[in-house]
Every structure is written in C-alpha cells, then in structure tokens.
Amino acid sequence: METTFNLKNTIDSIVKEKGIDKQVVLEALEQAVLSAANKKYRNTRDLEAHFNEEVGEVELFEFVTVVDEVTDSYKEIDLGEAREVDPDVEIGDSLGMKMDASDFTRIAAQTAKQVIIQKVREAERETIYNEFISRKGELINGIVRRYEKGDLIVDLGRAEAVLPHTEQAPREVYRQGDRIKALITKIEMTGKGPQIILSRTNPLVLAELFEAEVPEIAEGVVEIKGVVRETGSRSKIAVYSHDNNVDPVGACVGMRGARVQNVVSELRGEKIDIIPWSDDIARFACNALAPAVVSKIYIVEETKSMEIIVADDQLSLAIGKRGQNVRLAARLTGWKIDIKSETRAAEAEMLEYASFDGSDDEVQEEVEASAAETPSEDLEQPEVSAEEPAEESVAESTEESEE
C-alpha cells in the first residue's frame, strides 16, 4: 500500500508541478514497466502494461494464442491449459494473463523515472510550442537576461526567446533585468525545444503599440491601413475611420498627444506621421507627403507612378532628410513618386515647348529645300500665264511712243 500511495502521490505531484496531462505521465509509467519486462524476458513474449486507477499500480499482462499443438511456448498455449484460466476460450483466441511484476518493480521504477523525466520535458516543450504558436504576431513583454553573440535572450516566463541582432532597433541598448516589448515573428521546434524569435523592427510593432493605446483601433472603429518604418528614425501609419463621427488621426494622437507620445516613448523617440487614408490615390499621396503641401499632381495609372509639384520652399520638406519622407510615402502608397519644385517644373515645361517649336522650324526648312529641288518644267505653266499681261503692256507703251 505504501508503494501504491507513493506512486499516486508522485503522479499527482508531477501533474501539478509541471502542468502536463496526467495521461502523459501514466503512459510514461506504463512504457517504463513494459520496457523493464521486455528486457528481462528478452522480447520473447507479447506483453502489455496498464495502469489500474483503482489499486494505483501498473499491471503487466502476457498475451498468448490458444492452439491445439504448441510450437512456441512463449506465445502459444494449448486449449486445455487455456480453459483452466478461461472456460469460454476457443482455438485462435488471444488470452491475456496477469503476471507478477514484483520481480522488476525496482528496475521499472528507475526506468520509469528516466522515461517520465523525458516525457515531461517533451510535454513541456509541446505545451510551450502550442501556447506561443497561437500568439504569433502578438506584442509580448519580457525581461532581458543576457547577450549571446549580439543576440538578446529574453525571459518570457515559461520560455526564453531570442531577439536577433538584425531585429534590434538602432541605438537601443538594454541591460540585464530591463523590461522589453517585442513582436513574436516566428516559432520553430528544434531538438532543444521551441525557439521563439522576436522583433523590434517589424512594422507590426508600431501597429500593435497603437492598438494597445487606442481603444478605437481595438474596437475596430478605426482601422490601420498601412505601416512603414525606418526603424529608430521615422515611421508613417495610415488610418481610416468607419465612423464619420470619429476622427482617425485625432483618436491616434489622443488628448494633448498622450497616446502617440506613449508609442514614441516605447520606440525610443522614433518620429511618427499619422496619415488619414483615402481610396483616392492622389489625395492619399498628398496626405502621405505631409507635412509638405502639394501644389499639383500628375498620375500615370499604367506604370503606377506620379509626378508631384510642390512650392520651392516645400521641396526639401517633401523630400525629407536623405529622401526619407518621399521614400516612406512611396512605400506607403505603393506608387513610384517623383517630386519637382514649381520652378523646375516650369523650366521643364518651357524646354518642352521650345523643343516643340524647333521641330516646326525644321519641318518648314525641309519643305523649302524640297521646293528648291523641284525640276523647272514643273513651273513653266505658271510663268507663261504670268507673262501674258506683261507683253500687252509693252505693246501699249510702244504705240503711244509712235504717236
């Protein structure tokens, strides 16, 4: 009874401490007893092990086939002997007989311990994997533990995650014990267990932060249509309201900028442009270039490109530092954007008109050259018709002189 009590307590303790399914532990125990029995009998017998919940112990059964004449004493039994165990048995039936497991209880216990430890580890790994695979794309809190070859090891509670060097924001430095928010981007099952990959550079980090700060986004009233980032420097987020009474930009900014400021603080000062989304690509492009003001816009649908004209004093603002503003706007809209100042656009227009006038002059010169090369006989008829009135006038003047 003491062994039974201890076995039950051990099973209950493992289930409670490790948080794994009781059936997993029972299967591990059954497998351990079966392995010990097969080792003792050198795999010559057909054995099965089952845990008896009522008595709280693992029972071992040997299965043999009922035959007329026994050829394998380990796997067969004659009919007469079989009917002493079960009077209703017939030829060809499989008869299960309970065996005494006391001979290898201690060996089974040691084997069971190792198997249970292994099964517990596997079950824990599977549990952790199943828990985090459903949280992919979610922003999660963790505690920085250490650096390993530039990668950051983050404690998530039940598991450790990796924030690779390539997924860390520039100029962000963490120390052991610092709290960190990162996005779960990938979960892989490896030989050492599930490997959880985090990111601080993914555009979804910005989207998740706004969803946590802005109730209207969480409720679906305001929708995030697009996010582009140059991590650590500047971001643009396009938002749209499904309720005409709710301003999407105002909802994201918050009272006195409190909401957006919380996001900026979490991203260590990254500048954020909140842009109203529009299904009119021209209006959306103008919004995306904010804070610059657009004067004119020319769209080419076939190539998904546009030429945008801005005032001279708005050109540097529209382009941004090292082309950052227009680059982010192009990525947000999905269109190729070419920006020109009003002065440059006017000069280009004048050059175009000048080129057009010059081509007309060339056409006129070609016509004149063609007329000069035309044969003289082609011009004889008009000369004749032009000479007739000339002869008459000469004759008239001669008669007048004779008189």
Number of C-alpha atoms within 10 A of each C-alpha: 9 7 10 13 12 12 17 15 13 13 16 13 12 17 17 12 8 12 13 18 15 14 11 15 23 19 16 22 28 21 21 24 28 24 20 21 23 16 12 13 12 10 11 13 17 15 21 19 22 17 16 11 10 6 12 16 18 21 18 20 18 17 19 23 22 23 18 13 10 14 11 12 12 15 18 21 23 17 21 15 11 24 15 10 12 14 11 9 16 17 13 13 15 18 20 18 15 13 12 11 18 9 10 15 16 13 17 22 16 15 20 24 15 15 19 22 15 13 18 21 16 15 18 20 21 15 16 17 20 13 12 18 16 10 16 17 19 16 21 15 14 18 20 21 17 16 17 11 8 12 15 22 21 28 19 14 10 10 16 17 21 20 22 18 15 12 19 21 18 14 8 10 8 15 12 13 13 12 14 15 18 25 25 25 18 15 19 12 12 9 8 9 16 22 20 23 21 28 24 26 20 22 19 22 22 25 19 20 20 22 19 14 19 18 14 18 22 14 10 13 15 23 18 18 15 18 20 23 22 17 19 19 15 16 22 25 24 23 22 21 20 12 11 9 7 14 16 25 19 15 20 24 20 14 10 9 12 13 19 24 17 16 23 17 11 14 22 15 14 16 20 19 18 21 23 20 24 15 7 8 15 17 14 18 25 20 21 27 24 18 15 20 17 21 13 14 17 13 16 11 9 6 9 12 16 20 15 23 24 23 18 13 12 19 18 16 19 28 20 17 10 9 12 17 23 23 17 23 25 20 17 21 19 13 18 17 20 15 17 20 20 19 13 14 16 13 12 13 12 12 12 11 12 11 11 11 11 10 12 11 11 10 10 11 12 11 11 10 10 10 10 9 8 10 9 8 7 8 10 11 9 9 9 10 10 10 10 10 10 10 9 10 10 10 10 10 10 10 9 8 7 6 5
